[in-house]
Amino acid sequence: MSDLDTPQAGDDRSMDDDVVALLMRQHGDIRNLFDEVEASEGEERRDAFRRLVRLLAVHETAEEEVVHPYARRNLAGGEQVVEDRLAEERAAKETLAALDDVDPDDPTFMPRLMKLRKDVQEHARAEERYEFTHIRRSADPGQLATMAKAVKAAEAMAPTRPHPGVESGAANVALGPVAALMDRTRDTVRKAMGEKA
């Protein structure tokens, strides 16, 4: 599989008009890619890891631009819920960035991957419990569909690597091409949401 074959929400041809269902499907795709990285070796492992990095970047960018703003505005205690998720995301991005510099054949790769997997799975469970459940209850079908459209737009513009610890657009520009891709992804999401980029 190449980067173009990374699992995309919607591959099952179902209607992606519910952002929670879309993001839950991505959680499943991420778990599957972790399994694939663990089960492979050599070039296959490198390829699976590149696809995992891409999907994590897509997913986190979409959440930062779509889910977290909605949660801040609409959920009881939303500000704290979002701050907790952002702290988890920063920690996972730092682990991912460090891991991305290690050759998958290096003996330290798999223990680091296991730490990343644990962090990502704990983060996903927290999102599902503290954000997704409440979004499903509080958003109407039109809001869920609008957010889903924006997540799908993020997939189309997905960066291939996250850059940890940087949440401001001005700081992103200074980091180079990967950061510029993330900025373009954010712009695309904002356009899909009907906001000014």
Backbone torsions as a table, in degrees:
resi	resn	phi	psi	omega
1	MET	NA	144.8	177.0
2	SER	-107.8	179.1	177.1
3	ASP	-54.5	-31.7	-178.3
4	LEU	-70.6	-18.1	-178.2
5	ASP	-94.4	4.4	178.6
6	THR	-55.0	134.3	-179.8
7	PRO	-54.9	136.3	178.5
8	GLN	-120.2	136.5	173.3
9	ALA	-57.4	135.0	-178.0
10	GLY	105.2	-9.7	179.1
11	ASP	-60.0	-23.6	179.5
12	ASP	-82.8	5.1	175.9
13	ARG	67.9	12.5	176.3
14	SER	-77.7	163.9	178.0
15	MET	-73.1	125.9	177.8
16	ASP	-99.5	70.1	-178.7
17	ASP	-113.0	18.5	178.5
18	ASP	-136.8	111.0	-175.3
19	VAL	-60.1	-34.7	-179.0
20	VAL	-66.5	-45.3	178.3
21	ALA	-61.6	-40.4	-180.0
22	LEU	-62.9	-47.3	-178.7
23	LEU	-70.0	-34.7	176.4
24	MET	-64.2	-38.7	177.4
25	ARG	-64.3	-39.4	176.9
26	GLN	-63.3	-37.9	175.9
27	HIS	-57.5	-42.0	177.3
28	GLY	-64.4	-41.7	178.4
29	ASP	-62.3	-39.6	179.5
30	ILE	-64.6	-45.0	177.2
31	ARG	-58.4	-43.2	179.7
32	ASN	-63.4	-38.5	179.1
33	LEU	-70.5	-36.5	173.0
34	PHE	-58.2	-45.2	177.9
35	ASP	-57.8	-43.4	-178.2
36	GLU	-64.8	-42.3	178.6
37	VAL	-61.9	-45.0	-178.9
38	GLU	-62.9	-38.9	-173.0
39	ALA	-83.0	-10.4	-175.5
40	SER	-108.0	178.5	176.8
41	GLU	-151.9	167.5	177.1
42	GLY	59.3	-136.0	-176.6
43	GLU	-64.5	-34.6	177.4
44	GLU	-62.2	-40.3	178.1
45	ARG	-66.0	-42.9	178.6
46	ARG	-58.7	-45.4	-178.9
47	ASP	-64.5	-45.6	179.4
48	ALA	-63.2	-38.6	179.6
49	PHE	-66.9	-40.4	177.1
50	ARG	-59.7	-41.5	178.8
51	ARG	-68.0	-36.2	176.4
52	LEU	-63.8	-45.9	178.7
53	VAL	-58.7	-44.9	-179.3
54	ARG	-61.6	-46.8	-177.5
55	LEU	-66.8	-39.6	176.2
56	LEU	-61.4	-41.1	179.6
57	ALA	-64.4	-43.5	177.3
58	VAL	-57.9	-50.5	-174.4
59	HIS	-63.3	-47.9	-177.8
60	GLU	-68.0	-38.2	177.4
61	THR	-61.9	-45.2	179.3
62	ALA	-61.3	-43.2	-179.9
63	GLU	-64.9	-42.1	-179.8
64	GLU	-62.0	-34.7	-175.1
65	GLU	-93.8	-23.2	-172.6
66	VAL	-115.6	-56.6	-172.9
67	VAL	-73.1	-50.6	-175.2
68	HIS	-61.6	-44.2	177.8
69	PRO	-60.8	-40.0	178.0
70	TYR	-62.9	-45.5	-178.6
71	ALA	-61.8	-42.5	179.1
72	ARG	-57.3	-44.0	-174.4
73	ARG	-79.2	-30.7	-165.4
74	ASN	-118.9	-12.7	-177.7
75	LEU	-102.1	143.2	174.2
76	ALA	-62.1	126.8	-177.3
77	GLY	70.7	19.6	-174.7
78	GLY	-57.9	-36.4	-179.1
79	GLU	-59.5	-46.4	-179.5
80	GLN	-70.3	-39.0	177.7
81	VAL	-57.2	-46.2	-178.7
82	VAL	-67.4	-43.2	179.5
83	GLU	-59.7	-40.2	177.5
84	ASP	-63.6	-42.2	179.6
85	ARG	-66.7	-40.2	179.5
86	LEU	-63.7	-38.1	177.4
87	ALA	-63.2	-42.0	177.6
88	GLU	-63.5	-42.3	-179.2
89	GLU	-64.3	-41.4	178.4
90	ARG	-61.2	-44.7	179.9
91	ALA	-61.9	-43.8	179.5
92	ALA	-65.3	-40.4	179.0
93	LYS	-63.9	-38.6	178.3
94	GLU	-64.4	-44.0	177.9
95	THR	-62.7	-43.2	179.9
96	LEU	-63.6	-44.1	180.0
97	ALA	-61.7	-42.4	178.3
98	ALA	-65.1	-40.8	-179.6
99	LEU	-68.2	-33.3	-178.0
100	ASP	-65.3	-20.9	178.3
101	ASP	-88.8	-1.2	-178.0
102	VAL	-104.5	133.2	176.2
103	ASP	-65.5	134.3	179.8
104	PRO	-58.4	-16.9	176.4
105	ASP	-86.4	-11.2	179.7
106	ASP	-65.4	139.5	-178.9
107	PRO	-62.7	-19.5	179.3
108	THR	-85.7	-8.8	-174.8
109	PHE	-63.6	-52.4	-174.6
110	MET	-64.3	-43.3	176.1
111	PRO	-60.3	-38.5	177.6
112	ARG	-67.9	-39.1	177.6
113	LEU	-62.0	-40.3	179.5
114	MET	-63.9	-37.4	176.8
115	LYS	-65.4	-44.8	178.1
116	LEU	-59.7	-45.6	-179.0
117	ARG	-59.3	-44.9	179.3
118	LYS	-60.2	-47.1	-179.9
119	ASP	-61.9	-44.6	-178.5
120	VAL	-65.7	-41.7	-179.5
121	GLN	-67.2	-39.5	177.0
122	GLU	-64.2	-41.0	178.2
123	HIS	-62.8	-44.4	-179.8
124	ALA	-61.7	-43.8	178.1
125	ARG	-61.5	-40.7	178.7
126	ALA	-64.9	-41.7	177.3
127	GLU	-60.3	-47.2	-177.0
128	GLU	-61.9	-40.0	-177.3
129	ARG	-78.2	-46.0	-170.1
130	TYR	-96.5	-18.0	179.3
131	GLU	-117.5	-59.5	-170.6
132	PHE	-59.0	-45.9	-179.1
133	THR	-58.3	-43.4	-177.5
134	HIS	-74.0	-33.0	176.2
135	ILE	-65.2	-44.4	-179.9
136	ARG	-58.9	-38.5	-179.3
137	ARG	-74.2	-33.0	-170.8
138	SER	-99.0	-23.1	-176.8
139	ALA	-90.1	142.9	175.4
140	ASP	-84.2	167.5	-177.0
141	PRO	-56.2	-34.8	178.4
142	GLY	-65.6	-40.9	178.1
143	GLN	-66.7	-43.0	178.2
144	LEU	-60.1	-40.5	-179.7
145	ALA	-68.9	-41.5	179.0
146	THR	-62.3	-44.3	178.5
147	MET	-65.3	-38.4	178.2
148	ALA	-62.4	-41.3	178.4
149	LYS	-58.8	-41.3	-179.6
150	ALA	-68.1	-38.4	177.9
151	VAL	-64.0	-41.9	178.3
152	LYS	-64.4	-36.5	176.4
153	ALA	-64.0	-38.3	178.3
154	ALA	-62.2	-39.2	179.1
155	GLU	-59.4	-38.7	-178.0
156	ALA	-67.9	-28.3	-176.7
157	MET	-109.6	16.9	-167.9
158	ALA	-55.3	133.9	170.5
159	PRO	-70.8	157.8	-180.0
160	THR	-91.4	-16.5	179.5
161	ARG	-143.7	139.8	173.9
162	PRO	-81.6	160.6	172.4
163	HIS	-124.2	110.0	-169.9
164	PRO	-68.4	148.6	169.7
165	GLY	76.5	6.8	-178.1
166	VAL	-122.6	112.8	-179.2
167	GLU	-112.8	-9.6	-177.2
168	SER	-95.4	141.7	179.9
169	GLY	-59.8	-40.3	-178.9
170	ALA	-62.9	-43.0	179.1
171	ALA	-68.1	-34.2	-179.7
172	ASN	-60.7	-41.0	-176.7
173	VAL	-59.0	-34.3	-177.3
174	ALA	-72.7	-13.1	-173.5
175	LEU	-89.3	-10.3	174.9
176	GLY	106.4	-164.2	-170.2
177	PRO	-58.7	-40.2	-179.5
178	VAL	-65.1	-44.6	178.1
179	ALA	-62.8	-37.7	178.2
180	ALA	-63.6	-39.0	176.0
181	LEU	-61.1	-42.1	179.5
182	MET	-64.8	-39.7	176.9
183	ASP	-62.0	-43.3	178.0
184	ARG	-63.1	-37.4	177.2
185	THR	-61.5	-46.7	179.0
186	ARG	-60.1	-43.6	179.2
187	ASP	-60.0	-42.3	179.8
188	THR	-63.6	-43.1	178.6
189	VAL	-62.2	-45.2	-178.3
190	ARG	-63.7	-38.9	177.3
191	LYS	-63.6	-42.7	179.4
192	ALA	-64.3	-29.9	179.0
193	MET	-83.7	-4.8	179.4
194	GLY	81.4	19.2	178.2
195	GLU	-100.1	163.2	173.0
196	LYS	-76.8	132.8	-178.0
197	ALA	-77.2	NA	NA
